[in-house]
Amino acid sequence: MSSRAERNAVMACFFDHALLPGGWARDVRIEVADGAISAVTPDTEPAGAERIAGIALPGLPNLHCHAFQRGMAGLSERRGPAHDSFWTWREVMYRFLSALTPDDVEAIAAFTYMEMLEAGYTAVGEFHYLHHDIHGRPYADLGEMTARIANAARETGIGLTLLPCFYAYGGFRAAAPAHGQRRFINDPDRFLKLVARSREITRDVPDCVVGIAPHSLRAVTPKTLRDVDGAAPDGPIHIHAAEQTREVEDCVAALGARPVAWLLDNAGVDARWCLVHATHMDAGETQALAKSGAVAGLCPLTEANLGDGIFNAIDYLANDGRVGVGTDSNIQIDAAAELRQLEYSQRLKHRGRNLLADREGQSVGRILYEKTLAGGAQAMGRKIGKLEAGHRADIVVLDGAHPDLAAAREDLWLDAYVFAGGRRLVKDVVVGGTHAVRDRRHTGHDRIVRRYRDVLARLSQH
């Protein structure tokens, strides 16, 4: 733990209200040891604990992020000469990353992770595919870019699941990579070396987990997918799947099956896996993925921004499917906003309200929050998402004095957070036992913002 983190570490904290596994509790004392919760005692006295006024929630995991894309937020909102889609947005992304240096990536990632902590996330799954230099050549240290992600996680304190991305081809049928993809590409042997190096680099990142991320079925072949899947025998394994209709059509043409169906039939998909997006599934795929035990990694704000489509959440959750949320392109970083967009997408599609609650009278805010806590923790492969002994001390504290919560209590706090207040209600954040956000500002806010501004100013000249 850095000296800055040590100065902000807490041995015990005390909250007016907290959402525990058994429900809401008052006057809750939480003790912390080595970054993890060692004891939780409700209906008690502070007894020397640091009092953090407000409503304590387990920190939400962000299961899918490309940190460098935060720097291009807002740069792709001009209409092109043809129908704009994910595929035209991707060309903007390729141009943006063509000039990024390792220092740039570290500064952007630190800013992105700081914003996540200030916005209600306490852990990130970094789907990391920007590996090589601007010419597509590996750095002298194959893990140079991995080290920059690790540095950003250490500096901000966010919990990290690092997912080195295996990207071998430019499209289905082992198509040659496009010029814009040159910084992503590895063959299986070099990718396995990258995974091993990533584990070395992140050894001193507290509670870090390293998994793997085959990018998508269009970026691998069945053989190369088999060549690398043993690099994370216990998971996590994340993959983009069925994000766009064109991807589904191309997959059927190349592999004879839809992406989710092909993965379920051929890749041994189980609880180790997270299928990111899974937007375009038919009824059979929806039911089968739900029963597989895998997590559907939903990114509602990015999916809306890219015009991808709407996930079939009602049927999927009715079959006990597991879900988590991610910020993906980081067009907007706000944990509550992702949950709100998930519910609102269903309302727009089905022309109803409160559609993702399980039963009459149930709080939509609470059911969304608890389902994405559980799914996110599973997808991250870390013991997080509960205010319970043995779990990481990741705690988001809502401002109980905020006007948006004036008429609320218990589950209504979550409804107001998700559907009204959003990130402006996040007052304090403890992550891994460190009080990282105080009164809405990360302890390194000014320094991190200055570096980020300098990077964006330089990039704007390209």
N, C-alpha and C positions, 0 to 999 in steps of 0.2 A: 504494500500500500504506500503510495507517495506521501511525502510530508504534508501536502495540502489535504489529502484524504484523511490522514491521521488527525489533523486538526479538526476535521468535521465529523469524525467517527463518533457514533453514539454507542454506549454500553446498554442503555435502556431508554425507552421513550414511552410517553404516556399520552393517550388520545381520549378526547371527549366521547367519541363514538368510533366504532370499527366494524367492518364487515368480516366476520369470522366464518369458518366453514359451517358452523351451526346456525349462523344468522347474525343479526345485528346485536351488538353489545355496547354497554356504556362503561366509561372509566376503565379503559383497557391499558394495562402495562405490558409492554413487549420488551423482553430482554434479548440482547444480541451478543453473539460470540463468533469471532472469525467470519463475520459477514453474514451469518445465518441466524435465524430466530432460535433461541434456546428455550424460551418459555413465554407463554401468553396467559395473562391473568386478567379476566374482566371483573368489574364491580370491586375495584380496589383503590388504593391510594397511590400517588406518584412514587413515594418512598425514594426520593432522590433522582428519579428518572427525568430526562429532558421532556418538558411538556410542549407538545406541538398541537396548538389549538386547531380543531376542525374535525373532519370526518375521514377516517383512514380506510383506504381500499387497498387490496392487493394490486401491485403495479401490473399494468397490462403488457403482455409481450407483443412486439411488432415482428411478425414471423417472416416478412419478406421485404427486403430493402436493397436498392442499388444506390449507395450513398452519393456517388459522384453526380447522379442525375439531379440532385437538389440544386446544383449550380445552374442548370438549364431551365428551371421552372419558369414558365412564362415566355420562353423563347420560341415556342412552336405554335403560337396562337394566331398566326396569320394564314389566311386562306391561300392554298396553292392553286396551280393551274388546273388540277384535276380533283377528283373526289379524294378528300383527305381521310386518312385512316391510320391505324397503327403503323402501317407500312410506310407511309410518308413521314410520320413522326419519327420513325426509326432513322431515316436519313438525316434529320436534324440532329438526333443524338450522335450519330457517327461523326458528323462535322464537329460537334462540341467536344467530344472526347479526343479528337485528333491532336490537340495541342496540350493535353493535360500532362503535367509532370508529377512525379511522386510527391513533391511538396504540395502541389495543388490538391491532389487527392486527399492527402492527410488533412489539410486545412478545411476542405469541403466536408469531409467525413466528420471532423470534430464539430463543425457548426451544425451539421445534420443531427448528430447524436445529442448535442446540447439541446437543440430544439425538441427532440423527442422527449427528453427528460422534462423539459418545461411544459410539454403538452400531454403528459400522462402516461408515457411509455417508460418502462424501466429495463427492457431487454430488447435486443435487435437480432434478427437473423439476417446476416449480410450475405446476400447471394452475389458472390464476388467474382466477376469475370473480366475485369480490366487488369490483365496480368503483365503485358509486355510494353516495350517502349513505343514511341510514336511511329517507328518503322516496322513494328511487329517482331522485333528481336527480343529474346529474353534478356532481362537484366543480368548483370554478373551474379547477383544473388537472385535466384529464381523467385524467391519470396519477397522481393523488394516492395511490391504493392501490398502484399499481405501485411508486411511490417507496418505500413502506413495506416492500414485499418486498425491493427492492434494498438498502435500509438494513440489513435483517436479514441478508442474505447478506454484505454488506460487514463487518458487525460480527462475525459468526461465522467468516467465511472460507470457508464452503461454496461449492463450485462451483455455478453457477446456469444452468439452461436455463429461461428465462421463457416461458410459454405463455399469452399473453392469450387468454381464452376468449370465443368468439362465441356468444352466447345470445340468440336473437331472439324465441322463442315459448315458450309454456307447454306445448306438446304437439304431436303430429302434426296435420297439416292446418292449420298456422299458427294453432293455438289461442291465445287471449289468455293472457298470463302470469297466474299466480296472484299474490295479494298478497305471498306470501313470496318470490317471484322478482324483485321489483321492483328489487333492487340489482344484478341481473345483466344487464339487458336493454340491447342496442344494436341499431341498424339497421346494415346493411353499411357505410354511409358513416362513421358515428361509430366503428364498430369499426376501420376502416382508419386513422382518425386516432389511435385508441388504440394501435394497433400501432406507428405511426410515433413517437408520443410515448414509448412504452416503449423503443424503440431509443435515443432521446435520453437518457432517464433512466439507462439501464444502461450508457452508454458508458464509465463509469469503474469498472464492476464487473469485476474481472479475469476475462478469458476467458469472459465471459457470451455466451450465444447466445439470440436471441429468435426463437421460431417462432410458430405459431398453434395454437389448439385449438377447432375447432368442437365445441361441447359434446357433441352427440349428434344423431342423425337426428330425434329428437323435438323438438329445440330449434332446428332450422333447417329450411329447405325446400330442395329441389334447386336452385332458382334462387339463393337467398341463399348456399348453400354454394359455388356457382360464382362468385358475386360476390366472395368473400373468399379463395378458395384461392390466388390469385396473390400474396397478401401474403407468402408464404413459398415462393417458387419452388424453393428448394433444400432446404426443410424446416427443422426438423422440423415435422410436422403430426400432432397427437394428437387422438383422438376416442374418447369412450365408445361401446362397441358391444356389444350382446347381453349386457348384464349381468344382466337379469332376463327371465323367460319372458313376463311381461306386455308388456315392451318389444318382444319378438320378435313376439308376436301383434298388437300395435298397428301395428307396422311393416308386416307382411304386409297388414293391412287398409287401410292408408293408401297404401303404395307398391307393393304387389303382390309384395314379396320380403322375405326375412329380412334383418336389418341388415347382416351381414357380406357376404352375397351381393350386396346392393344396392350397397354401397360398392365391392366388387371390380368390379362391372359398370359402374359409373357415375362413380366418383370418381378413377380413375387411381391406385389404391393401388399403391405401390411401396416402395422402401427408405426413402423420406422419411417414411413413415407409421408411427405406432404406434397400434394398435387396443387400447384399454384394456379389460381384462376378457375380451372375446370368449368368455364363459363358455358360451353356449348356441349352439353351431354344430352343424350336421349334418355328415355325413361329407364331403360335397362341399365345404362351406365350409372345413372343417378342412384338407383337402388343398390347396385353392386359396389360402387365406391363407398356408400354409407356403411355397408356391411363388412367392408374390408378392414375396418379399424384405422385406416389412414385419415389424415386431416386434409380437408379442402382449405387451401390458403387463399382467402378472399381479400381483394384490394379494391374496395368499392369506389373510392375516389379516383384512383388511377383508371380503373375500368370505365368509369363514366367519362373521364377526361379524354381517353383514347377512343371512345365510342365502341368498346369491345362487345358489349351486350350485358345481359342481366343473368346472374346465377340463379339456378332453380332452387332457391333456399327452402321454400315451403315443403316441397316433396322430399328434399334431401334430409332436412331436420326431422320430418315425420318418420323417416326410416332410421332415426338415431344416428345420423351422420355427425361427424365431428368437424368443427370449424374454428379457424382463427383468422385474424386480420393482419394486414401489412400495409405499409405506406408505399411500397414499390417505387414509383418514379419520384416520390416526395414532392408532388405538385402542391400538396397541402399537408402539413404535419399537425394532426389533431386526433387523438385517440377516440374521443367521443364522436367526432365528425365521421370517422369510418363506420362506426356502429350505426349512426343515424342514417348514413347513406345506404347501408345494407337494408335497413327496414324501409326506407323511403323508396328504394328501387322496387321492392315487392309491392308497395302501395300503388306505385305508378303502373306496374305491370298488371296487377289484379284488381285495381280500383277498389281498394278496401283500406282499412286501418288496423293497426295493432296486430299484424298478421303473423309475426314470429313468436308470439307468446304461445305457450303450450295449452293453456286452459283459461276459462273465463276468470276474470279478476286478477290475472297475473300481471306483474310489472314487466313491460317490454324492455325497459332499460336494464333491469336486473337480469333477465334471462339472457339478453345479448351479452352483457358483461361477463356473466359466469360461464357461458358457453365458450366465449372467446378466450377467457382465462385458461380454461381447461385444454382447449384445442391448441392454443398458442404454447402452453407449457409443454405439451406432448411433442409438438413439432420442433421445439427448441432443444429437446433432449436434456432439459435442466429441471432441477427441483425448485420450481418457482410457481407463482400464481395463487398462493394461499398464505394467509396470516396464521401460520401453524408451525410449531416446533419442527426443526429439521429443514425447513424451506428457507431459501435466500431471503434476507431482510430487505425486500423491495416493496416500498409503501408509498402510495400516492395519497396526499391529503387535500381534500376539498375545503374551500373556505366556507365554513359554516355560517359566517356573518354576511355572506354575499346576498344581495337582494333577490337573486334568482332562487335562493333556497329558503327565503323567509317563510313561505307557506308550506314547506316540505318537511317530511320526516321519513326516515328509513328508506324503503324502496322508492319513495317519491324523490329522495335525494338523487338516486341514480337516474330516474326519469328526467329530472330537471337538468342533470349533468349532460346526459346524452342528447336530449331534444331541445334544450334551451341554452344553457350556459357554455357548454363545451370547455375548451382549454382555458378560458379566462377564470374558471373556477378552481383550477389547479394552483394551490398556494405553496405547498412544500412537497418535496420528494426525498425520500430516503432510499438509497439503492446500495445493496450489499453492505448495509450498516453505515453508510456514509450519508450525511445530510447534504445532498448535492444541490438541491434547489431550495432556496429560502426566500419567502415572500415573492414568489414567481420568477426569480432570477437564479440561474445557475451560478455557482460560486466563481466560475471562470468566464462568465458571460462576456465581459468587455474585451478581454484578451482574444477570445475565440472569434468574436465578431470582427475585430480589427483585421485579423489574418484573413478571414473570409472575404471581407471587402477588398483587401489588397489583391487577392487572387482574381476576383471577378472583374476588377478594374483592368488588370493585365489581360485577361482573356477577352475582354470586350474590344481590345485593339486588334485581335486576330480576324 
